[in-house]
């Protein structure tokens, strides 16, 4: 049963009196839960300013930090300034003048309405002042990197004793780890006593964090003085990317969607991982390599630079209908078969090609094209294929043709009734360019005819439509269907030599969002 709010709990223990204790990591304290069915005693907290100085010394006392667990309890604050058992004053805030040299114990007694009480004390030293330590190096301007050797030095003077020896000094190094700039907790790093100088190695720790170097000096009278120097690290921004963008990577156990950036300390060690396989939209992607040549999971040392980029390269898994660039394909039933014509390309016979000027610049695999080459054999290339290519192959393939669309790559033949027609539909910026192979024959099958089209949208989408299909080769069991990049190293292969086509079944290839402008509402209505 929940019974309290306790942030930063790191450990729990039952004490000998059966109270529950816990370590508060965020607050740096040990706290106790104590149950009482009746009235509970108050908690006295006494503060004094100053606690030392020359006589006569005026000291202000306050009990503002005192509390009581019982709501509504009225508390009385009784002050004994010299520890002789006499109540010298009452109230939350009081003052007292110490006229003579000496060491005094001021006592606060807090009493609740039922007579339960608690006591707190504070020591006041009159006639002497605490030593004053000074850190000479490093300075606050220094910026450290993980593993760097940092030299420190300093000293202290005492108003009564003068310069204090090294034996009076104590150095403490703490790593402050922050979840936010305002919420930090400490990790002790090192403590050394009895020296005026030395060195330390800057620790390896995640960011945001900084170091606190504290010098404490103690005099022969037991008074101490401290000074603390904050030391901030050098940092570098690790930029994390994937190809295609939008996949996840892991950095030091954190799963991050790319693109992303994480600030780390220069010289720190960081574990970088490219998980896989991953799904993004309709595609499944498998890890290929990191841009720095590291394994799928490897440790990197943060470089001494302003930024550093690490890219995980992925490729579409077989059958996932996606590629490493970020193209992905989906299928749609009932999508409209678009009209083409009246323009016709001068294609005749077998293995013929014709060039056509595109009505708008077409973005494809990071390049923009103004011309295309149409092959009788069901291929549209954005670079000159230098011939016709009747023998289909699996994708990707480095040999020609490349930078191409393959709505139906097979050995096709133009008959007298066959046509390859084009049309421009819509208005800028949502135009579509249609290339239709109509009633084209299949080599070796005199009676067979096939009709299909490739539709290029001005914003980069590609659609393959099919109609009047019959059995066998017309359904794709001897054809390659897909798209391929300009170097023949990446592709979305929808199928190769498989019976996967159907009348009214459209195959839609969508480019990665980062490479194109978002489609308008009119474009979206075509899906």
Secondary structure, 3 states (H helix, E strand, C coil): CCCCCCCCEEEEEECCCCCEEEEECCCCEEEEECCCCCCCCEECCCEEECCEECCCEEEEEECCCCEECCCCCCCEEEEECCCCCCCCEECCEEEEEECCCEEEEEEEEEECCCCCEEEEEEEEEECECCCEEEEEECCCCCCECCCCEEEEEEEEEECCCEECCHHHEEEEEEEEEEEECCEEEEEEEEEEECCCEEEEECCCCCCCEEEEEEEEEECCCCCEEEEEEEEEECEEEEEEEEECCCCEEEECCEEEECCEEEEEECCCEEEEECCCCEEECCEEEEEEEECCCCCCEEEEECCCCCEEEEEEEEEECCCCCECCCCCEEEEEECCCCCCCCCEECCCCCECCEEEEEEEEEEEECCEEEEEEEEECCCEEECCCCCCCCCCCCCCCCCCCCCCEEEEEECCEECCCCCEEEEEEECCCCCCEEEEEEEEEEECCEEEEEEEEEEEEECCCCEEEEEECCCCHHHHCCCCEEEEECCCCCCEEEEEECCCCCCCCEEEEEECCHHHCCCCCHHHHCCC
